[in-house]
Amino acid sequence: MSPEKEKSIIDYIKKIAPGNSINNVVEDLLGSDLGALIVIDSPELHSRRCFEGGFRINCRFTAQKLFELCKMDGAIIISEDMKRILYANVLITPDHSITSSETGTRHKAGERVAKQAHTFVIAVSERRKRTTLYLGRERYYLKSPDELLRDIAANLQVLEKQRDLFDESLSNLNVLEVSDLVSAGDVCRIIQRAEMILKISEYLKRQFIEIGKYGSIMNLRYRELTKGVEKRESEVIRDYAILSLKRTKTILQNYSFEGLIDLDSICRLILEKSIEDSINSRGFRLLSMVDLVDREVSAMVREFDGLKGILDAGEKDLEKILRGKTVTFKQELNNLTEKILEGKSVN
């Protein structure tokens, strides 16, 4: 199997992100009102005779050489590792029976040869001022650095708002848990916000790959906004969900942004409850904030049937599990509870 078949379009976007030589060529072509068709070599390109004519160059790749060769009408073929220019001014001759949604001759040829030869193609349109990437049956429109930076800035604003709502909901849950006033809706709002953050995060990851080194400062802010979200969500799921963490996460990953708006649907699938129904925490999350080992936490959750039973348990009952640590545990738990009720951060 050719190495190119194992690569995703994201792998190629990394190679042509701003700061890389081939991206400089694309930007120069667009700025000079020139078009181009750049094809990555693959075994199928030769075995299926997807090109003809032109001339063999087989020289070391440089941005200047590629730009000058793109001034000719034909396509350019470069090596799989993008380190050599192999052919120039060739005519791409894919199977015309392969379907194409493109209208321009260059883009039709690019889409068809990507499908037929299972390879990566860059099509630069001088008329539309757009660069289109093809990999097999995938197609992706490459944005300019300015467009990407605007999109990233807008997405970071949305992410920041969602993170504020997530942190606020989590702090509210702390108070509700120690007061035994948690509803299914309270729990699912945290899961809802976390999933929205994670979905925005996946989209931003792709944008940061595409923007390359130009997005380094924004990337720092992105990491701050997403730090700890998945861990906190997993802790809440462990405390309340009826299914395993893995199964619950699989269900949530299948939700679209629109689907996540339906809080009642999340409650029914994850908790098997309505939004208004009361629910009791198992206690794993809050007990992880005191000095206990995992074995002791698990034993107390089983013995006292959740956080409410643990908070109400007497020292004699706790001593059966904690064996000499009960007084210290009660003091730590009381201190934690006081901090929560005073509105202090404990996460």
C-alpha positions in Angstrom: 0.0 0.0 0.0 1.3 3.5 -0.9 2.2 5.7 2.2 -0.1 8.4 0.7 -3.2 6.1 1.2 -2.5 6.1 4.9 -2.3 9.9 5.2 -5.3 12.1 5.9 -5.9 15.5 4.3 -4.9 17.0 7.7 -1.4 15.5 7.2 -1.1 17.4 3.9 -2.5 20.6 5.3 0.3 20.6 7.8 2.8 20.4 5.0 1.3 23.4 3.2 0.5 25.6 6.2 1.8 29.2 6.2 5.6 29.2 6.8 6.2 26.2 4.6 7.7 26.7 1.1 4.8 25.3 -0.8 2.4 27.6 0.9 4.6 30.5 -0.2 4.3 29.3 -3.8 0.5 29.1 -3.5 0.3 32.6 -2.1 2.6 34.0 -4.8 0.6 32.3 -7.5 -2.6 33.9 -6.2 -1.0 37.3 -5.9 0.3 37.1 -9.4 -3.1 36.1 -10.9 -1.7 32.7 -11.9 -3.3 29.2 -11.7 -1.6 25.9 -11.2 -2.2 22.2 -10.8 0.3 20.5 -8.5 0.1 16.7 -8.1 1.9 14.5 -5.6 3.5 11.4 -7.2 2.0 8.0 -6.5 2.4 4.5 -8.0 -1.1 4.6 -9.4 -0.3 7.9 -11.2 2.0 5.9 -13.4 0.4 2.5 -13.5 -3.0 4.0 -14.6 -1.3 6.5 -17.0 -2.9 9.5 -15.5 -0.6 12.0 -17.3 1.3 12.4 -20.5 3.6 14.9 -22.3 5.6 17.5 -20.5 9.2 16.9 -19.5 11.0 15.1 -16.7 13.0 17.4 -14.4 13.8 15.4 -11.2 15.5 18.4 -9.4 15.5 19.4 -5.8 12.4 21.3 -4.7 12.6 25.0 -4.1 9.8 27.5 -3.9 11.3 29.6 -6.7 11.7 26.7 -9.1 8.1 25.5 -8.5 6.7 29.1 -8.9 8.5 29.5 -12.3 7.5 26.1 -13.6 3.8 26.8 -12.6 3.8 29.7 -15.1 3.5 27.1 -17.8 0.1 25.7 -18.7 0.6 22.1 -17.7 0.6 20.4 -14.3 3.6 19.9 -12.0 4.3 16.5 -10.4 6.4 16.5 -7.2 7.7 13.6 -5.2 5.8 11.9 -2.3 8.0 13.5 0.3 7.7 16.9 -1.5 11.4 17.3 -1.7 11.8 17.0 -5.5 10.1 18.3 -8.6 9.7 15.3 -10.9 7.8 16.5 -14.0 6.6 19.9 -15.4 4.1 21.0 -18.0 2.4 17.6 -18.1 -1.1 17.0 -19.3 -3.3 15.3 -16.7 -5.4 12.6 -18.3 -7.6 10.9 -15.7 -10.6 8.7 -16.5 -13.3 11.0 -17.7 -16.0 8.6 -16.4 -15.0 9.5 -12.8 -17.6 11.8 -11.4 -16.6 15.4 -10.6 -18.6 18.2 -9.0 -16.1 20.8 -10.4 -16.8 23.1 -13.4 -13.4 24.3 -14.4 -11.1 22.1 -16.6 -8.2 22.3 -14.1 -10.2 21.5 -11.1 -12.1 18.7 -12.8 -8.7 17.1 -13.7 -7.4 17.6 -10.2 -10.4 16.0 -8.6 -10.5 13.1 -11.0 -6.8 12.3 -10.7 -6.9 12.5 -6.9 -9.7 9.9 -7.0 -8.1 7.6 -9.6 -4.5 7.7 -8.5 -5.3 7.9 -4.7 -3.1 10.9 -4.4 -3.0 14.5 -3.2 -3.6 17.4 -5.5 -3.4 21.2 -5.1 -5.5 23.2 -7.6 -4.9 27.0 -7.6 -7.6 29.0 -9.4 -6.5 32.4 -10.8 -10.1 33.3 -11.6 -11.7 32.4 -8.3 -8.6 33.3 -6.2 -9.1 30.0 -4.3 -6.9 27.0 -3.6 -8.6 23.6 -3.5 -7.1 20.5 -2.0 -8.0 17.0 -3.1 -7.1 13.7 -1.5 -8.8 10.7 -2.9 -12.5 11.5 -2.5 -11.9 14.3 0.0 -12.0 18.0 -1.0 -11.0 21.0 1.1 -10.9 24.7 0.4 -7.7 26.3 1.7 -8.2 29.7 3.4 -5.8 32.6 3.4 -3.9 33.4 6.6 -6.0 36.5 7.1 -9.3 34.6 6.7 -8.1 31.9 9.1 -7.0 34.4 11.8 -10.4 36.1 11.7 -12.2 32.7 12.0 -9.9 31.6 14.8 -10.5 34.8 16.7 -14.3 34.5 16.4 -14.2 30.8 17.5 -12.0 31.7 20.5 -14.6 34.2 21.6 -17.3 31.6 21.4 -15.0 29.1 23.2 -14.3 31.7 26.0 -18.0 32.2 26.6 -18.7 28.5 26.7 -15.8 28.0 29.2 -17.2 30.7 31.5 -20.6 29.0 31.4 -19.0 25.6 32.1 -17.0 26.8 35.1 -20.0 28.6 36.5 -22.2 25.5 36.1 -19.5 23.3 37.8 -19.2 25.7 40.7 -23.0 25.7 41.1 -22.9 21.9 41.0 -20.5 21.9 44.0 -23.0 23.9 46.1 -25.9 21.8 45.0 -24.1 18.5 45.7 -23.2 19.4 49.3 -26.8 20.7 49.8 -28.4 17.6 48.3 -30.3 19.7 45.7 -29.0 18.5 42.4 -31.3 18.0 39.5 -30.7 16.1 36.3 -30.7 19.3 34.4 -27.9 20.7 36.5 -25.7 17.7 35.7 -26.6 17.7 32.0 -25.8 21.5 31.6 -22.2 20.7 32.5 -22.0 17.8 30.1 -23.7 20.0 27.4 -21.2 22.8 27.9 -18.3 20.4 28.0 -19.3 18.8 24.7 -19.8 22.1 23.0 -16.3 23.1 24.1 -14.8 19.8 22.9 -16.5 20.1 19.5 -15.3 23.7 19.0 -11.9 22.5 20.1 -11.7 19.9 17.4 -12.6 22.5 14.8 -10.0 24.9 16.1 -7.3 22.1 16.1 -7.8 21.9 12.4 -7.6 25.6 11.9 -4.4 25.8 14.0 -2.9 23.1 11.8 -3.8 25.1 8.7 -2.5 28.5 10.0 0.8 27.0 11.0 3.3 29.1 13.0 1.2 32.2 12.5 -1.3 31.0 15.1 1.1 30.3 18.0 -0.2 33.1 20.3 -3.8 32.3 19.7 -3.0 28.6 20.3 -1.8 29.4 23.8 -5.1 31.0 24.6 -6.9 28.0 23.1 -5.0 25.6 25.4 -5.9 27.7 28.4 -9.6 27.6 27.6 -9.7 23.9 27.0 -7.5 22.8 29.9 -9.1 20.3 32.2 -12.6 20.3 30.5 -12.5 16.7 29.3 -11.3 15.5 32.8 -14.0 17.5 34.6 -16.7 16.2 32.3 -15.4 12.6 32.8 -15.6 13.0 36.6 -19.2 14.3 36.3 -20.2 11.4 34.0 -18.7 8.9 36.5 -20.7 10.4 39.3 -24.1 10.4 37.5 -24.3 8.5 34.2 -26.1 5.1 34.1 -23.7 3.7 31.5 -19.9 3.4 31.5 -17.7 6.4 30.8 -16.7 5.0 27.4 -20.2 4.2 26.3 -21.5 7.6 27.5 -18.7 9.4 25.6 -19.6 7.5 22.5 -23.2 8.6 22.7 -22.2 12.2 23.3 -19.8 12.2 20.4 -22.6 11.4 18.0 -24.5 14.6 19.0 -24.3 17.5 16.6 -24.2 21.1 17.8 -27.9 21.3 17.2 -28.5 18.1 19.1 -26.7 19.4 22.1 -29.2 22.2 22.5 -31.8 19.6 23.4 -31.0 19.2 27.1 -34.0 16.9 27.8 -32.6 14.4 25.2 -29.2 14.4 27.0 -30.9 13.8 30.3 -33.0 10.9 29.0 -30.1 9.2 27.3 -27.3 9.7 29.8 -29.2 9.7 33.1 -32.6 8.2 32.2 -34.3 11.1 34.0 -36.2 14.3 33.1 -34.6 17.7 33.6 -36.5 18.4 36.8 -35.8 15.0 38.5 -33.6 15.1 41.5 -30.4 13.0 41.4 -27.7 12.0 43.9 -24.0 12.1 43.1 -21.9 9.0 43.7 -19.3 11.3 45.2 -16.1 10.3 43.3 -15.5 13.9 42.1 -15.8 15.7 45.4 -14.0 12.9 47.4 -11.0 13.2 45.0 -10.4 16.7 46.5 -9.6 15.2 50.0 -6.7 13.1 51.0 -8.0 9.6 50.3 -6.7 6.8 48.0 -8.9 5.5 45.2 -9.6 2.2 47.1 -11.0 4.1 50.1 -13.2 6.4 47.9 -14.6 3.4 46.0 -15.3 1.5 49.2 -17.2 4.5 50.8 -19.2 5.0 47.6 -20.3 1.4 47.7 -20.9 1.3 51.4 -22.9 4.5 51.7 -24.6 4.5 48.3 -23.3 7.8 47.2 -22.3 11.3 48.4 -25.4 11.9 50.5 -24.8 8.8 52.5 -21.1 9.7 53.0 -21.9 13.2 54.2 -24.5 11.8 56.6 -22.4 8.9 57.9 -21.2 8.8 61.5 -17.6 8.4 62.5 -18.1 4.9 63.7 -19.4 3.8 60.3 -16.6 5.7 58.5 -14.0 4.1 60.7 -14.7 0.7 59.3 -13.3 1.8 56.0 -10.9 4.6 56.9 -9.2 2.9 59.9 -7.7 5.8 61.9 -8.2 8.4 59.2 -11.8 9.3 60.1 -11.2 12.4 62.1 -8.8 13.9 59.5 -11.2 13.0 56.7 -14.2 14.6 58.5 -12.1 17.8 59.0 -11.0 17.9 55.4 -14.6 17.3 54.2 -16.0 20.0 56.5 -13.3 22.5 55.2 -14.2 21.6 51.6 -17.9 22.0 52.2 -17.3 25.4 53.9 -15.2 26.6 50.9 -17.9 25.5 48.5 -20.7 27.2 50.3 -18.6 30.4 50.6 -18.2 30.4 46.8 -14.5 29.7 46.8 -12.9 27.7 43.9 -12.2 24.1 44.8 -11.8 22.5 41.3 
